Amino acid sequence: MSEHERYSEDLALYAVDALRGEERARVHEHLAACAACRRELEQLRGDTALLALSTTGPRPPQRARQRLLDAVAREPRVPRIVETSPRRSWWGVLGWAATAAVVIFAISLWRENSVLKGTLASASSQAAKSAREMEELRRIAAPILEPEAQRVTLVAAKAPPQPQGKVFYLRKRSSLVLLANNLPALPPQKAYELWLIPTSGAAIPAGVFKPDAHGSASVVDPALPAGAEAKAFAITVEDEAGSATPTMPIVMMGAGE
């Protein structure tokens, strides 16, 4: 088994931040030396940008059935009388209380069934809407996340490649993807940090990252406040653990289009 194959299962757990302690440190150390695993990790993180949406409807209620059973249980027991007449009064045998409970049970079922039908119809409509939104998101994200997609960076003719970063931000989902390339190498114990600059208030940390040997890096779905309105995005150089506020100077910055 190759070194890469030994780490393939751990990479999926690492991508969703499910590793802790020595296991996480071991994978982190391996990623620093294995370009193939870094590429696979980038693809795994890209997959997490597409969320599976689901809607669960309510379970059928059981209250009406229990009311019927309780009413029958409370009905007094009477000795059985054998009648000579072939016809028997259904009302007399069952008892008026149990009969009333049957009627109440039937009415309750009818009402609860109507409510359940309305709830299911609403849930079905919401599920269809969510499916359409997910399909639209997949269509938009495909050129960004698909491994087969061709990626081309345009620069000035006869000029050295310049650092570039592209941010794709969906405010209503608090979902963000950063793709960067041609980033300069960092000093030891340093990392790049992405910042969301809101229309009001302080800058919001949006992910710490390091470029690979080719200067490429990505950030996928960092933890962000719900509905934060972005005026711009910026990148600074911070300690590996990240910072709560940007450290000057800002090395890259761009405003929303």
Secondary structure, DSSP 8 states (H G I E B T S, - for coil): --HHHHHHHHHHHHHTT---HHHHHHHHHHHHH-HHHHHHHHHHHHHTTS------------HHHHHHHHHHHHS--------SSS---HHHHH-HHHHHHHHHHHHHHHHHHHHHHHHHHHHHHHHHHHHHHHHHHHHHHHHHH-TTS-------TTS----EEEEEEEGGGTEEEEEEES-----TTEEEEEEEEESSSS-EEEEEE---TTS-EEEES----TT--EEEEEEEEEETT--SS--SS-SEEEE--
